[in-house]
Amino acid sequence: MPRKKADPRPNSESLIQAILKGMLDKKAKDPVVLDFSKLKHAVCDAFVVCHGTSRNQIEAIAEAVIMEVKKESGDSPWHREGFENAEWILIDYFSVVVHIFQDTRRTFYNLEQLWGDAKVTKIESP
């Protein structure tokens, strides 16, 4: 019987940990993980959401996330957008989607409430 080839992508938990490390290294505000893994028909396993207080911080958080994931797993984002105006940057790793907001945009879109059926884990800053 042929051996099943290992999936080269990182598992969602290790990906989330690398994302959070990148966020926290740049002092991201109020990071949370919205876990969809137990929900039927979810398009991904999790969202990781945070916000910053300036355009420069938003961009720095996004770059730190991308660099940390690359360092830990060798993975690059499948898709990224929002760098043009840096009000809401989205970084898509298939199984985990990262949302980095400016504080007013995070309040306006309120993803935590929108996806209320997800398990929400608040991450404490060190």
N, C-alpha and C positions, 0 to 999 in steps of 0.2 A: 504494500500500500504506500503511495507517495506521501512524503512528509508535507505538511501544510507550511507554506512559507510564512515567516513571521512578518507582521505588519510593521513597516519601518517608521510609521508615525508614532509620536509619543502618546501614551494614554492620557485621557482627559485630566486625571488628577495631577500628574507630573507637569502637564502643560499649564494648568491653573496655578500651580506653585511657582513656576517660572514667571508667569504673567504677574502674579502678585509681588514677587521679588522686584521685578522691574518697576512696578507702580510705586511700591513703598520706598525704593531707592530714591525716587524723585518726589517724595512727600505728597503722594496722591491723597486726596481728601475722601473720607468715607467709602473705602472700597467694600463692595459686596459681591458675593457669588450667588447667582440665581441658578439653581440646579434643576434641570429639566429631565434628568436621566430616568426618573421613575414615571414620567408622563408619556402617554401614548401619543404617537404622531408628532413628537417634538422634532424640529429641524436640526437641533444640535443638542449637545449634552449640557451646556452651560453658557451663561453670559457672565462676564466679569465686568463690573461697572465701577467707575470712580469719577471724580471731577477735580479740576484744578482752578486756580484763581486768576490765571492770565494765559494769554495765547502762548507765550514762551514756555510756561509750565506744561500746558497741554501737549505741545509738540515734544518737549523733553520726556514726558511720561511715555508717549507713544514710541519714541525712538528707543527708550530704555526697555520697554516691553519687547519690541522687535529684536533688540540685541540680546536680551537675556534668554528669550526662547531659542534664538539661533545658537547661542553658546551652550545651552543645556541639551538641546535635542537636534540641532542642525536644521530645524524646520524654518521655513520662511512663510510669511502669510500667503494664503491663497488669494486674498483680496484685501485692499485697504483703501479707504477714502476719507475725505474730510480735511486733509492737510492744507487745502487751499485757504480755508477761512478759520480752521482750528476751533470751531465752536462745538463740533461733535465729530470726533475721530473714531472710525470703526475699523477694527483689524480682525479679519476673519481667518480662523485656523480650522475651518470645517466643523470640528467637534466642539470648539469653544470660540465664542465671538466676544471680542473686547470692545467696550464702549467707554470712551474718555470724553467727558463733557466739560464745558465751562459751567460754572455753578448755576447760572440762570437757566441754561438750556436743560440741565439735568432736572431742575425743579419743574420746568415746563413739560418735558416729555415723561417724567416720572415712571421709568421702566419698571421699577420695583412694584408699583401698584398695577401697571398695565399687565404684567405677568404675575399676578397675584397667586396663581396656582403652583408656582415654582417654590421650592424650598429656598429660603433666603438665609444666607450666612453672612453676617457682618464681620469684617476683618478689623481687628484692633491694630492701630499703628504702634510701632515699638516706641 
